[in-house]
Amino acid sequence: MRESYASHISRIQRRQPGVRVMRIAVASGKGGTGKTTVATHMAVLLARGGEQVTYADCDVEAPNGHLFLKPNALGETVVSRFVPRVNHAECLHCGECSGICRFNAIVSLPAKTLVYEDLCHSCGGCSLVCPSKAISEVPHPIGVIKEGAAGAVRFISGTLSVGEASCPPLIRAVKEKLPETGWTILDAPPGTACAFMETVRDCDYVILVTEPTPFGLHDLALALEVAKTMQLSCGVVVNRARPMMAETRDLCRSAGVPILAEIADDIEVARAYARGQLAVDAVPAIGRAFQQLLTHLARLQEPAAATAAVPGGATKETIA
């Protein structure tokens, strides 16, 4: 299996030496579809094929890629954002700071100016407009980034601190550590809100993982609509696939996106997942699905790929 997909990738890298191959986000409209299963398997199988691979767990509220990749030599970096601090001795209580804040994170009262750090978006506007320069910015820790190695896979993961309300700043910090060469697999948070959009922004391709259930179908439709709005190139992987799933296939057909792979519904895969094992090692038969997926991704780099997968022959591979 390794040679069949590695040959495509090696040919691409020989043709384009020294440039970034692809940055891929693996996302889903809902949790529990197998997004992390797909992301970790992609990273490991690419590495086994001799590729330079980075896995980045951007699901910072509930990271679990480490359970399957089992990285070692983890180093931690504390990530902070800046929040305002008021020097009450210098404050004029003029209200300029609260007037500019769209999120009500700072309130100027006649006797005191209050700061609500949980509401602050760290824009720095309050300190800029303060006429007495009574507002400074101080770091506020929001989480940690762990870096290490899982065999030949470079591992990066963010963990949001308990009680923090906003995760996009930490996701941005994770993405700042990504390399510009090789394959990068970003394990995105579930859903279609700000955390999802922050992760998939600037990615070359998005893989949407779904399941053939009413909830999976509904949330896949939402994810496809967001992808269309963001003009993202994407395809679908169906996990726990069944022979009869016409609605899922019809939705992908109507959206103009390909089904890249179908991973069969197999109890042995679930057992491997529960043990924290890579399913492809426990159930070798599902390797064919990942071979199909990786071969498709390698072919995206071919010169004609920009128009081949697009309905109507558009010049950019987006959702029609």
URQUIMO-V110839 format. One record per pair of residues at least 12 apart in sequence whose ideal C-beta (glycine too) atoms are under 10 Angstrom apart, sorted by the first residue. I is the first residue (numbers start at 1). J is the second residue. If there is no record, write none. Layout:
BEGIN
i=I j=J
i=I j=J
END
This chain:
BEGIN
i=1 j=45
i=1 j=48
i=1 j=49
i=1 j=280
i=1 j=284
i=1 j=287
i=1 j=288
i=1 j=290
i=1 j=291
i=1 j=294
i=2 j=45
i=2 j=46
i=2 j=48
i=2 j=49
i=2 j=50
i=2 j=287
i=2 j=291
i=2 j=294
i=3 j=49
i=4 j=49
i=4 j=288
i=4 j=291
i=4 j=292
i=4 j=294
i=4 j=295
i=5 j=45
i=5 j=46
i=5 j=48
i=5 j=49
i=5 j=51
i=5 j=287
i=5 j=290
i=5 j=291
i=5 j=292
i=5 j=293
i=5 j=294
i=5 j=295
i=5 j=296
i=5 j=297
i=5 j=298
i=6 j=45
i=6 j=46
i=6 j=48
i=6 j=49
i=6 j=50
i=6 j=51
i=6 j=294
i=6 j=295
i=6 j=298
i=7 j=49
i=7 j=295
i=7 j=298
i=8 j=49
i=8 j=294
i=8 j=295
i=8 j=296
i=8 j=297
i=8 j=298
i=8 j=299
i=8 j=301
i=8 j=302
i=9 j=21
i=9 j=22
i=9 j=46
i=9 j=49
i=9 j=50
i=9 j=51
i=9 j=183
i=9 j=294
i=9 j=295
i=9 j=297
i=9 j=298
i=9 j=299
i=9 j=301
i=10 j=49
i=10 j=50
i=10 j=51
i=10 j=298
i=11 j=298
i=11 j=301
i=11 j=302
i=12 j=298
i=12 j=299
i=12 j=300
i=12 j=301
i=12 j=302
i=13 j=50
i=13 j=51
i=13 j=52
i=13 j=181
i=13 j=182
i=13 j=298
i=13 j=301
i=15 j=301
i=15 j=302
i=15 j=303
i=16 j=301
i=18 j=180
i=18 j=181
i=19 j=180
i=19 j=181
i=19 j=301
i=20 j=178
i=20 j=179
i=20 j=180
i=20 j=181
i=20 j=182
i=20 j=183
i=20 j=184
i=20 j=204
i=21 j=46
i=21 j=51
i=21 j=52
i=21 j=53
i=21 j=181
i=21 j=182
i=21 j=183
i=21 j=184
i=21 j=204
i=21 j=297
i=21 j=298
i=21 j=300
i=21 j=301
i=22 j=46
i=22 j=182
i=22 j=183
i=22 j=184
i=22 j=185
i=22 j=203
i=22 j=204
i=22 j=205
i=22 j=297
i=22 j=298
i=22 j=300
i=22 j=301
i=23 j=54
i=23 j=56
i=23 j=175
i=23 j=178
i=23 j=179
i=23 j=180
i=23 j=182
i=23 j=183
i=23 j=184
i=23 j=185
i=23 j=186
i=23 j=200
i=23 j=202
i=23 j=203
i=23 j=204
i=23 j=205
i=24 j=39
i=24 j=42
i=24 j=43
i=24 j=46
i=24 j=183
i=24 j=184
i=24 j=185
i=24 j=186
i=24 j=200
i=24 j=203
i=24 j=204
i=24 j=205
i=24 j=206
i=24 j=207
i=24 j=234
i=24 j=297
i=24 j=300
i=25 j=39
i=25 j=56
i=25 j=58
i=25 j=184
i=25 j=185
i=25 j=186
i=25 j=187
i=25 j=188
i=25 j=196
i=25 j=199
i=25 j=200
i=25 j=201
i=25 j=202
i=25 j=203
i=25 j=204
i=25 j=205
i=25 j=206
i=25 j=207
i=25 j=208
i=25 j=232
i=25 j=234
i=26 j=38
i=26 j=39
i=26 j=40
i=26 j=41
i=26 j=42
i=26 j=43
i=26 j=55
i=26 j=58
i=26 j=185
i=26 j=186
i=26 j=187
i=26 j=188
i=26 j=199
i=26 j=200
i=26 j=203
i=26 j=205
i=26 j=206
i=26 j=207
i=26 j=208
i=26 j=209
i=26 j=237
i=27 j=39
i=27 j=58
i=27 j=59
i=27 j=186
i=27 j=187
i=27 j=188
i=27 j=189
i=27 j=190
i=27 j=191
i=27 j=192
i=27 j=196
i=27 j=197
i=27 j=199
i=27 j=200
i=27 j=203
i=27 j=206
i=27 j=207
i=27 j=208
i=27 j=209
i=27 j=223
i=27 j=226
i=27 j=227
i=27 j=232
i=27 j=234
i=28 j=188
i=28 j=189
i=28 j=190
i=28 j=191
i=28 j=192
i=28 j=196
i=28 j=207
i=28 j=208
i=28 j=209
i=28 j=210
i=28 j=211
i=28 j=216
i=28 j=219
i=28 j=220
i=28 j=223
i=28 j=236
i=28 j=237
i=28 j=239
i=29 j=190
i=29 j=191
i=29 j=192
i=29 j=196
i=29 j=208
i=29 j=209
i=29 j=210
i=29 j=215
i=29 j=216
i=29 j=217
i=29 j=218
i=29 j=219
i=29 j=220
i=29 j=221
i=29 j=222
i=29 j=223
i=29 j=224
i=29 j=225
i=29 j=226
i=30 j=190
i=30 j=191
i=30 j=192
i=30 j=209
i=30 j=210
i=30 j=211
i=30 j=213
i=30 j=215
i=30 j=216
i=30 j=218
i=30 j=219
i=30 j=220
i=30 j=222
i=30 j=223
i=31 j=59
i=31 j=62
i=31 j=189
i=31 j=190
i=31 j=191
i=31 j=219
i=32 j=190
i=32 j=209
i=32 j=211
i=32 j=213
i=32 j=215
i=32 j=216
i=32 j=239
i=33 j=190
i=33 j=208
i=33 j=209
i=33 j=210
i=33 j=211
i=33 j=213
i=33 j=215
i=33 j=216
i=33 j=219
i=33 j=220
i=33 j=237
i=33 j=238
i=33 j=239
i=33 j=240
i=34 j=209
i=34 j=210
i=34 j=211
i=34 j=237
i=34 j=238
i=34 j=239
i=34 j=240
i=34 j=263
i=34 j=269
i=34 j=270
i=34 j=273
i=34 j=279
i=35 j=59
i=35 j=65
i=35 j=187
i=35 j=188
i=35 j=189
i=35 j=190
i=35 j=207
i=35 j=208
i=35 j=209
i=35 j=210
i=35 j=237
i=35 j=239
i=36 j=55
i=36 j=57
i=36 j=59
i=36 j=62
i=36 j=63
i=36 j=64
i=36 j=65
i=36 j=67
i=36 j=68
i=36 j=69
i=36 j=187
i=36 j=188
i=36 j=190
i=36 j=209
i=36 j=273
i=37 j=65
i=37 j=68
i=37 j=209
i=37 j=237
i=37 j=239
i=37 j=263
i=37 j=269
i=37 j=272
i=37 j=273
i=37 j=278
i=37 j=279
i=37 j=280
i=37 j=286
i=37 j=290
i=38 j=185
i=38 j=187
i=38 j=207
i=38 j=208
i=38 j=209
i=38 j=237
i=38 j=239
i=38 j=260
i=38 j=261
i=38 j=263
i=38 j=289
i=38 j=290
i=38 j=293
i=39 j=55
i=39 j=56
i=39 j=57
i=39 j=58
i=39 j=59
i=39 j=65
i=39 j=68
i=39 j=69
i=39 j=185
i=39 j=186
i=39 j=187
i=39 j=188
i=39 j=207
i=39 j=209
i=40 j=55
i=40 j=57
i=40 j=64
i=40 j=65
i=40 j=66
i=40 j=67
i=40 j=68
i=40 j=69
i=40 j=150
i=40 j=153
i=40 j=185
i=40 j=187
i=40 j=278
i=40 j=279
i=40 j=280
i=41 j=68
i=41 j=185
i=41 j=263
i=41 j=278
i=41 j=279
i=41 j=280
i=41 j=281
i=41 j=286
i=41 j=287
i=41 j=289
i=41 j=290
i=41 j=293
i=41 j=294
i=42 j=55
i=42 j=183
i=42 j=185
i=42 j=187
i=42 j=207
i=42 j=237
i=42 j=290
i=42 j=293
i=42 j=294
i=42 j=297
i=43 j=55
i=43 j=56
i=43 j=65
i=43 j=68
i=43 j=69
i=43 j=150
i=43 j=151
i=43 j=152
i=43 j=153
i=43 j=154
i=43 j=155
i=43 j=183
i=43 j=184
i=43 j=185
i=43 j=187
i=44 j=68
i=44 j=69
i=44 j=150
i=44 j=151
i=44 j=152
i=44 j=153
i=44 j=185
i=44 j=278
i=44 j=280
i=44 j=281
i=44 j=290
i=45 j=278
i=45 j=280
i=45 j=287
i=45 j=290
i=45 j=291
i=45 j=293
i=45 j=294
i=46 j=152
i=46 j=153
i=46 j=182
i=46 j=183
i=46 j=185
i=46 j=290
i=46 j=294
i=46 j=297
i=46 j=298
i=47 j=150
i=47 j=151
i=47 j=152
i=47 j=153
i=47 j=154
i=47 j=182
i=47 j=183
i=48 j=151
i=48 j=152
i=48 j=153
i=48 j=280
i=49 j=152
i=49 j=183
i=49 j=294
i=49 j=298
i=50 j=152
i=51 j=152
i=51 j=153
i=51 j=182
i=51 j=183
i=51 j=294
i=51 j=298
i=52 j=152
i=52 j=153
i=52 j=154
i=52 j=179
i=52 j=181
i=52 j=182
i=52 j=183
i=52 j=184
i=53 j=150
i=53 j=151
i=53 j=152
i=53 j=153
i=53 j=154
i=53 j=155
i=53 j=179
i=53 j=182
i=53 j=183
i=53 j=184
i=53 j=185
i=54 j=147
i=54 j=153
i=54 j=154
i=54 j=155
i=54 j=156
i=54 j=177
i=54 j=178
i=54 j=179
i=54 j=181
i=54 j=182
i=54 j=183
i=54 j=184
i=54 j=185
i=54 j=186
i=55 j=68
i=55 j=69
i=55 j=71
i=55 j=150
i=55 j=153
i=55 j=154
i=55 j=155
i=55 j=156
i=55 j=157
i=55 j=183
i=55 j=184
i=55 j=185
i=55 j=186
i=55 j=187
i=56 j=145
i=56 j=147
i=56 j=154
i=56 j=155
i=56 j=156
i=56 j=157
i=56 j=158
i=56 j=171
i=56 j=174
i=56 j=175
i=56 j=177
i=56 j=178
i=56 j=179
i=56 j=184
i=56 j=185
i=56 j=186
i=56 j=187
i=56 j=188
i=56 j=199
i=57 j=69
i=57 j=71
i=57 j=145
i=57 j=146
i=57 j=155
i=57 j=156
i=57 j=157
i=57 j=158
i=57 j=159
i=57 j=174
i=57 j=185
i=57 j=186
i=57 j=187
i=57 j=188
i=57 j=189
i=58 j=156
i=58 j=157
i=58 j=158
i=58 j=167
i=58 j=168
i=58 j=170
i=58 j=171
i=58 j=172
i=58 j=174
i=58 j=175
i=58 j=186
i=58 j=187
i=58 j=188
i=58 j=189
i=58 j=195
i=58 j=196
i=58 j=198
i=58 j=199
i=58 j=200
i=59 j=157
i=59 j=158
i=59 j=159
i=59 j=160
i=59 j=167
i=59 j=171
i=59 j=186
i=59 j=187
i=59 j=188
i=59 j=189
i=59 j=190
i=59 j=195
i=59 j=196
i=59 j=199
i=60 j=79
i=60 j=142
i=60 j=143
i=60 j=144
i=60 j=145
i=60 j=157
i=60 j=158
i=60 j=159
i=60 j=160
i=60 j=161
i=60 j=164
i=60 j=167
i=60 j=168
i=60 j=169
i=60 j=170
i=60 j=171
i=60 j=173
i=60 j=174
i=60 j=189
i=60 j=195
i=60 j=199
i=61 j=143
i=61 j=158
i=61 j=159
i=61 j=160
i=61 j=162
i=61 j=164
i=61 j=167
i=61 j=170
i=61 j=189
i=61 j=190
i=61 j=195
i=62 j=159
i=62 j=160
i=62 j=189
i=62 j=190
i=63 j=146
i=63 j=157
i=63 j=158
i=63 j=159
i=63 j=160
i=63 j=174
i=63 j=187
i=63 j=189
i=64 j=157
i=64 j=187
i=64 j=276
i=65 j=150
i=65 j=153
i=65 j=155
i=65 j=156
i=65 j=157
i=65 j=185
i=65 j=187
i=66 j=146
i=66 j=148
i=66 j=150
i=66 j=155
i=66 j=157
i=66 j=159
i=66 j=276
i=67 j=273
i=67 j=275
i=67 j=276
i=67 j=277
i=68 j=150
i=68 j=272
i=68 j=273
i=68 j=275
i=68 j=276
i=68 j=277
i=68 j=278
i=68 j=279
i=69 j=148
i=69 j=149
i=69 j=150
i=69 j=151
i=69 j=153
i=69 j=155
i=69 j=157
i=69 j=276
i=69 j=278
i=70 j=148
i=70 j=150
i=70 j=151
i=70 j=155
i=70 j=276
i=70 j=277
i=70 j=278
i=71 j=146
i=71 j=147
i=71 j=148
i=71 j=149
i=71 j=150
i=71 j=151
i=71 j=153
i=71 j=154
i=71 j=155
i=71 j=156
i=71 j=157
i=72 j=148
i=72 j=149
i=72 j=150
i=72 j=151
i=72 j=155
i=73 j=147
i=73 j=148
i=73 j=149
i=73 j=150
i=73 j=155
i=74 j=146
i=74 j=147
i=74 j=148
i=74 j=149
i=74 j=155
i=74 j=157
i=75 j=144
i=75 j=145
i=75 j=146
i=75 j=147
i=75 j=148
i=76 j=144
i=76 j=145
i=76 j=146
i=76 j=147
i=76 j=148
i=76 j=159
i=77 j=143
i=77 j=144
i=77 j=145
i=77 j=146
i=77 j=147
i=77 j=158
i=77 j=173
i=77 j=177
i=78 j=139
i=78 j=141
i=78 j=142
i=78 j=143
i=78 j=144
i=78 j=145
i=78 j=161
i=79 j=139
i=79 j=141
i=79 j=142
i=79 j=143
i=79 j=144
i=79 j=145
i=79 j=158
i=79 j=159
i=79 j=160
i=79 j=161
i=79 j=169
i=79 j=170
i=79 j=172
i=79 j=173
i=79 j=174
i=79 j=176
i=80 j=122
i=80 j=138
i=80 j=139
i=80 j=140
i=80 j=141
i=80 j=142
i=80 j=143
i=80 j=169
i=80 j=170
i=80 j=173
i=81 j=117
i=81 j=120
i=81 j=121
i=81 j=122
i=81 j=137
i=81 j=139
i=81 j=140
i=81 j=141
i=81 j=142
i=81 j=143
i=81 j=164
i=81 j=166
i=81 j=169
i=81 j=170
i=81 j=172
i=81 j=173
i=82 j=120
i=82 j=122
i=82 j=123
i=82 j=124
i=82 j=127
i=82 j=136
i=82 j=137
i=82 j=138
i=82 j=139
i=82 j=140
i=82 j=169
i=83 j=105
i=83 j=106
i=83 j=115
i=83 j=116
i=83 j=117
i=83 j=118
i=83 j=119
i=83 j=120
i=83 j=121
i=83 j=122
i=83 j=124
i=83 j=126
i=83 j=137
i=83 j=138
i=83 j=139
i=83 j=140
i=83 j=142
i=84 j=97
i=84 j=101
i=84 j=105
i=84 j=106
i=84 j=113
i=84 j=115
i=84 j=116
i=84 j=117
i=84 j=120
i=84 j=122
i=84 j=123
i=84 j=124
i=84 j=125
i=84 j=126
i=84 j=127
i=84 j=130
i=84 j=134
i=84 j=135
i=84 j=136
i=84 j=137
i=84 j=138
i=84 j=140
i=85 j=115
i=85 j=117
i=85 j=127
i=85 j=134
i=85 j=135
i=85 j=136
i=85 j=137
i=85 j=138
i=85 j=140
i=86 j=106
i=86 j=108
i=86 j=112
i=86 j=113
i=86 j=114
i=86 j=115
i=86 j=126
i=86 j=127
i=86 j=130
i=86 j=134
i=86 j=135
i=86 j=136
i=87 j=113
i=87 j=130
i=87 j=132
i=87 j=133
i=87 j=134
i=87 j=135
i=87 j=136
i=88 j=111
i=88 j=112
i=88 j=113
i=88 j=134
i=89 j=132
i=89 j=134
i=90 j=130
i=90 j=132
i=90 j=133
i=90 j=134
i=90 j=135
i=91 j=108
i=91 j=112
i=91 j=113
i=91 j=130
i=91 j=132
i=91 j=134
i=91 j=135
i=92 j=108
i=92 j=113
i=92 j=130
i=92 j=131
i=92 j=132
i=92 j=134
i=93 j=108
i=93 j=109
i=93 j=110
i=93 j=111
i=93 j=112
i=93 j=113
i=93 j=132
i=93 j=134
i=94 j=108
i=94 j=113
i=94 j=129
i=94 j=130
i=94 j=131
i=94 j=132
i=94 j=134
i=95 j=107
i=95 j=108
i=95 j=109
i=95 j=110
i=95 j=113
i=96 j=108
i=96 j=125
i=96 j=126
i=96 j=128
i=96 j=129
i=96 j=130
i=96 j=131
i=96 j=132
i=96 j=135
i=97 j=113
i=97 j=115
i=97 j=125
i=97 j=126
i=97 j=127
i=97 j=128
i=97 j=129
i=97 j=130
i=97 j=131
i=97 j=134
i=97 j=135
i=98 j=113
i=98 j=114
i=98 j=126
i=99 j=125
i=99 j=126
i=99 j=129
i=100 j=123
i=100 j=125
i=100 j=126
i=100 j=128
i=100 j=129
i=100 j=130
i=101 j=115
i=101 j=116
i=101 j=119
i=101 j=120
i=101 j=121
i=101 j=123
i=101 j=125
i=101 j=126
i=101 j=129
i=102 j=119
i=102 j=121
i=102 j=123
i=102 j=125
i=103 j=116
i=103 j=118
i=103 j=119
i=103 j=120
i=103 j=121
i=103 j=123
i=104 j=116
i=104 j=119
i=104 j=120
i=105 j=117
i=105 j=118
i=105 j=119
i=105 j=120
i=105 j=121
i=105 j=122
i=105 j=123
i=105 j=125
i=105 j=126
i=106 j=119
i=106 j=120
i=106 j=125
i=106 j=126
i=106 j=127
i=106 j=130
i=106 j=135
i=107 j=119
i=108 j=126
i=113 j=126
i=113 j=130
i=113 j=134
i=113 j=135
i=115 j=135
i=117 j=138
i=117 j=140
i=117 j=164
i=117 j=165
i=118 j=140
i=118 j=163
i=118 j=164
i=118 j=165
i=118 j=166
i=119 j=165
i=119 j=166
i=120 j=137
i=120 j=140
i=120 j=165
i=120 j=166
i=121 j=166
i=121 j=168
i=121 j=169
i=122 j=137
i=122 j=139
i=122 j=140
i=122 j=142
i=122 j=166
i=122 j=169
i=124 j=137
i=140 j=161
i=140 j=164
i=141 j=161
i=141 j=164
i=142 j=158
i=142 j=160
i=142 j=161
i=142 j=163
i=142 j=164
i=142 j=165
i=142 j=166
i=142 j=167
i=142 j=169
i=142 j=170
i=142 j=173
i=143 j=158
i=143 j=159
i=143 j=160
i=143 j=161
i=143 j=162
i=143 j=164
i=143 j=167
i=143 j=169
i=143 j=170
i=143 j=171
i=143 j=173
i=143 j=174
i=144 j=157
i=144 j=158
i=144 j=159
i=144 j=160
i=144 j=161
i=144 j=170
i=144 j=173
i=145 j=157
i=145 j=158
i=145 j=159
i=145 j=170
i=145 j=173
i=145 j=174
i=145 j=176
i=145 j=177
i=146 j=158
i=146 j=159
i=146 j=174
i=147 j=174
i=147 j=177
i=153 j=183
i=153 j=185
i=154 j=177
i=154 j=178
i=154 j=179
i=154 j=182
i=154 j=184
i=156 j=174
i=156 j=175
i=156 j=177
i=156 j=178
i=156 j=179
i=156 j=184
i=156 j=186
i=157 j=174
i=157 j=187
i=158 j=170
i=158 j=171
i=158 j=172
i=158 j=173
i=158 j=174
i=158 j=175
i=158 j=177
i=159 j=174
i=160 j=195
i=166 j=194
i=166 j=195
i=167 j=189
i=167 j=193
i=167 j=194
i=167 j=195
i=167 j=198
i=167 j=199
i=168 j=189
i=168 j=193
i=168 j=194
i=168 j=195
i=168 j=196
i=168 j=197
i=168 j=198
i=168 j=199
i=168 j=201
i=169 j=198
i=170 j=195
i=170 j=198
i=171 j=186
i=171 j=188
i=171 j=189
i=171 j=194
i=171 j=195
i=171 j=196
i=171 j=197
i=171 j=198
i=171 j=199
i=171 j=201
i=172 j=198
i=172 j=199
i=172 j=201
i=174 j=186
i=174 j=198
i=174 j=199
i=175 j=198
i=175 j=199
i=175 j=201
i=175 j=202
i=175 j=203
i=178 j=202
i=183 j=294
i=183 j=297
i=183 j=298
i=184 j=203
i=184 j=204
i=185 j=207
i=186 j=199
i=186 j=200
i=186 j=203
i=186 j=206
i=187 j=199
i=188 j=200
i=188 j=203
i=188 j=206
i=188 j=207
i=188 j=208
i=188 j=209
i=190 j=209
i=190 j=219
i=190 j=223
i=191 j=219
i=191 j=222
i=191 j=223
i=191 j=226
i=192 j=219
i=192 j=222
i=192 j=223
i=192 j=224
i=192 j=225
i=192 j=226
i=192 j=227
i=192 j=229
i=193 j=226
i=196 j=223
i=196 j=226
i=196 j=227
i=196 j=230
i=197 j=226
i=197 j=229
i=197 j=230
i=197 j=232
i=200 j=223
i=200 j=226
i=200 j=227
i=200 j=230
i=200 j=232
i=200 j=234
i=201 j=230
i=201 j=232
i=202 j=232
i=203 j=230
i=203 j=232
i=203 j=233
i=203 j=234
i=204 j=232
i=204 j=233
i=204 j=297
i=204 j=300
i=204 j=301
i=204 j=317
i=205 j=232
i=205 j=233
i=205 j=234
i=205 j=235
i=205 j=260
i=205 j=296
i=205 j=297
i=205 j=300
i=205 j=317
i=206 j=223
i=206 j=226
i=206 j=227
i=206 j=230
i=206 j=232
i=206 j=233
i=206 j=234
i=206 j=235
i=206 j=236
i=206 j=257
i=207 j=234
i=207 j=235
i=207 j=236
i=207 j=237
i=207 j=260
i=207 j=261
i=207 j=293
i=207 j=296
i=207 j=297
i=208 j=220
i=208 j=223
i=208 j=224
i=208 j=226
i=208 j=227
i=208 j=232
i=208 j=234
i=208 j=235
i=208 j=236
i=208 j=237
i=208 j=238
i=208 j=252
i=208 j=255
i=208 j=257
i=208 j=260
i=209 j=223
i=209 j=236
i=209 j=237
i=209 j=238
i=209 j=239
i=209 j=260
i=209 j=261
i=209 j=263
i=210 j=223
i=210 j=224
i=210 j=236
i=210 j=237
i=210 j=238
i=210 j=239
i=210 j=240
i=210 j=241
i=210 j=245
i=210 j=248
i=210 j=251
i=210 j=252
i=210 j=259
i=211 j=237
i=211 j=238
i=211 j=239
i=211 j=240
i=211 j=241
i=211 j=242
i=211 j=245
i=211 j=248
i=211 j=263
i=211 j=265
i=212 j=238
i=212 j=239
i=212 j=240
i=212 j=241
i=212 j=242
i=212 j=243
i=212 j=244
i=212 j=245
i=212 j=246
i=212 j=247
i=212 j=248
i=212 j=249
i=212 j=262
i=212 j=265
i=213 j=240
i=213 j=242
i=213 j=245
i=213 j=247
i=213 j=248
i=214 j=247
i=216 j=238
i=216 j=239
i=216 j=240
i=216 j=245
i=216 j=247
i=216 j=248
i=217 j=245
i=217 j=247
i=217 j=248
i=217 j=250
i=217 j=251
i=218 j=251
i=220 j=236
i=220 j=238
i=220 j=247
i=220 j=248
i=220 j=251
i=220 j=252
i=220 j=255
i=220 j=257
i=221 j=251
i=221 j=254
i=221 j=255
i=223 j=236
i=224 j=236
i=224 j=251
i=224 j=252
i=224 j=254
i=224 j=255
i=224 j=256
i=224 j=257
i=224 j=319
i=225 j=255
i=225 j=319
i=226 j=319
i=227 j=255
i=227 j=257
i=227 j=318
i=227 j=319
i=228 j=255
i=228 j=256
i=228 j=257
i=228 j=318
i=228 j=319
i=228 j=320
i=229 j=319
i=230 j=318
i=230 j=319
i=231 j=316
i=231 j=317
i=231 j=318
i=231 j=319
i=232 j=317
i=232 j=318
i=232 j=319
i=233 j=257
i=233 j=300
i=233 j=305
i=233 j=306
i=233 j=309
i=233 j=310
i=233 j=316
i=233 j=317
i=233 j=318
i=233 j=319
i=234 j=255
i=234 j=257
i=234 j=258
i=234 j=260
i=234 j=317
i=234 j=318
i=234 j=319
i=235 j=252
i=235 j=257
i=235 j=258
i=235 j=259
i=235 j=260
i=235 j=261
i=235 j=293
i=235 j=296
i=235 j=297
i=235 j=300
i=235 j=309
i=235 j=317
i=236 j=248
i=236 j=249
i=236 j=251
i=236 j=252
i=236 j=255
i=236 j=257
i=236 j=258
i=236 j=259
i=236 j=260
i=236 j=261
i=236 j=262
i=237 j=259
i=237 j=260
i=237 j=261
i=237 j=262
i=237 j=263
i=237 j=289
i=237 j=290
i=237 j=292
i=237 j=293
i=238 j=252
i=238 j=259
i=238 j=260
i=238 j=261
i=238 j=262
i=238 j=263
i=238 j=264
i=238 j=265
i=238 j=289
i=239 j=261
i=239 j=262
i=239 j=263
i=239 j=264
i=239 j=265
i=239 j=269
i=239 j=289
i=240 j=262
i=240 j=263
i=240 j=264
i=240 j=265
i=240 j=266
i=240 j=269
i=240 j=270
i=241 j=259
i=241 j=261
i=241 j=262
i=241 j=263
i=241 j=264
i=241 j=265
i=241 j=266
i=241 j=289
i=242 j=262
i=242 j=264
i=242 j=265
i=243 j=262
i=243 j=264
i=243 j=265
i=245 j=259
i=245 j=262
i=248 j=262
i=249 j=262
i=253 j=311
i=254 j=320
i=255 j=311
i=255 j=319
i=255 j=320
i=256 j=309
i=256 j=310
i=256 j=311
i=256 j=312
i=256 j=314
i=256 j=318
i=256 j=319
i=256 j=320
i=257 j=309
i=257 j=310
i=257 j=311
i=257 j=317
i=257 j=318
i=257 j=319
i=257 j=320
i=258 j=296
i=258 j=309
i=259 j=292
i=259 j=296
i=260 j=289
i=260 j=292
i=260 j=293
i=260 j=294
i=260 j=295
i=260 j=296
i=260 j=297
i=261 j=286
i=261 j=288
i=261 j=289
i=261 j=290
i=261 j=291
i=261 j=292
i=261 j=293
i=261 j=294
i=261 j=295
i=261 j=296
i=262 j=288
i=262 j=289
i=262 j=292
i=262 j=293
i=263 j=279
i=263 j=283
i=263 j=286
i=263 j=288
i=263 j=289
i=263 j=290
i=263 j=293
i=264 j=283
i=264 j=285
i=264 j=286
i=264 j=288
i=264 j=289
i=266 j=279
i=266 j=282
i=266 j=283
i=266 j=285
i=266 j=286
i=267 j=283
i=268 j=282
i=268 j=283
i=268 j=285
i=268 j=286
i=269 j=282
i=269 j=283
i=269 j=285
i=269 j=286
i=270 j=283
i=271 j=283
i=272 j=286
i=296 j=309
i=300 j=317
i=305 j=317
END
